[in-house]
Amino acid sequence: MKQIKVPTIEQVSDESKALFEVMQKRMGKVANLYATMGYSSRALKSFLDFDATLSTGSFNGKQREAIALVVSQVNGCMYCLAGHTVSALKFRLTLAETIDIRKGFSSDKEINAIVQLAKSIAETKGHPEEKYLEQFFDTGFDEKYLMELIGLITLRIFTNYVFAITKVPIDFPEAPPLN
């Protein structure tokens, strides 16, 4: 089977090179997964635009990282688990909290409702158990949050699948295993 490698800067289009420069300035590096998306400047740009739009949405950083962690756990994406564990720690989630979230729960009432619904949506391919939808709405979230939750799940599915198919090297500290 063909092995897909992380492209060098010379192997991508001028459009992708420009996006790499922006990522380099913003993050200090171009993560291997994003570089690999750069084989298609349209795929990379649409991903980055969608991500940037939702990152200024209704959910805060901890909540967005919780969604990323639980969806990546459902999909078994070691790359995204590694990257989002690092990000979650920057948003002041503890390592123990990231592990609980990956297991599908949180002691924080709002994060718990988000995580349980996101996990159910990811596991059932969009057909969550009704009790998780009810819990989400009962916690105070509304339809706007639901649409953004679906968007954030979709973003993670995209990155999870890119890693599942390419198996690019993980360039973040590995996430701890679940017990």
ABEGO torsion letter per residue (X at the ends): XBBBBBBBAAABBAAAAAAAAAAAAAAGBBBAAAAAAAABAAAAAAAAAAAAAAAABABBAAAAAAAAAAAAAAAGBAAAAAAAAAAAAAAGBBAAAAAAAAAGBBABAAAAAAAAAAAAAAAAGGBBBAAAAAAAAAAGBBAAAAAAAAAAAAAAAAAAAAAAAAGBBBABBBBBBBX
